[in-house]
Amino acid sequence: SQQGEEDPQALSIQEGENATMNCSYKTSINNLQWYRQNSGRGLVHLILIRSNEREKHSGRLRVTLDTSKKSSSLLITASRAADTASYFCATEPNTGGFKTIFGAGTRLFVKA
Amino acid sequence: EPEVTQTPSHQVTQMGQEVILRCVPISNHLYFYWYRQILGQKVEFLVSFYNNEISEKSEIFDDQFSVERPDGSNFTLKIRSTKLEDSAMYFCASGSLGYNEAFFGQGTRLTVV
């Protein structure tokens, strides 16, 4: 599999429920980021977590990073219909250059 | 709030033609990137640019592609001879530091016919 693989591929929940998305990656990283993309639109940066951090919060978002397992999770609490979007994890490999590798994304659908 | 601006939002071109996609990064940023997203697929890294030269590029970024920062504000991606498979959404991004978050533009949808 490729760097930055999210699961599940698709997630459907009721408004008010929590949504958890996972990401696994292969190589050592400098940081890991989560982005949101509404259908056909640009990418919105949500949160960045560095390789020496384990957990980070931003509003209703909680991100964890486990570098020993090469995995991360994004938790959206008390989801809203407006959270409906695709969510991508993106890793910055520790290769010396500047690039971000995106996963295939999780498509989240929040039902009102 | 400062943002990355891309023009045009949609471009249709004939196969074999040259296209230039334009981006105005956030003004105090130093790192610039191009990505593409074929419809329904993942976002793919093309190239990063720092200090007036390419920092890193992917296998996709072959001799048909080039980037330029012709002045202090624009960052362009040129595709010399477009192919049908170049049809995609192209995203420009910029960042203030190399290992910090990149801010993305809204994208240019390129359709090659």
Interface residues (C-beta under 8 A of the other chain):
Chain A: N30 N31 Q33 Y35 G40 R41 G42 L43 V44 H45 L48 R50 F88 A90 E92 T95 G97 F98 K99 T100 I101 F102 G103 A104 G105
Chain B: Y31 Y33 Y35 Q41 K42 V43 E44 F45 S48 Y50 S55 E56 S58 M89 F91 A93 G98 Y99 N100 E101 A102 F103 F104 G105 Q106 G107
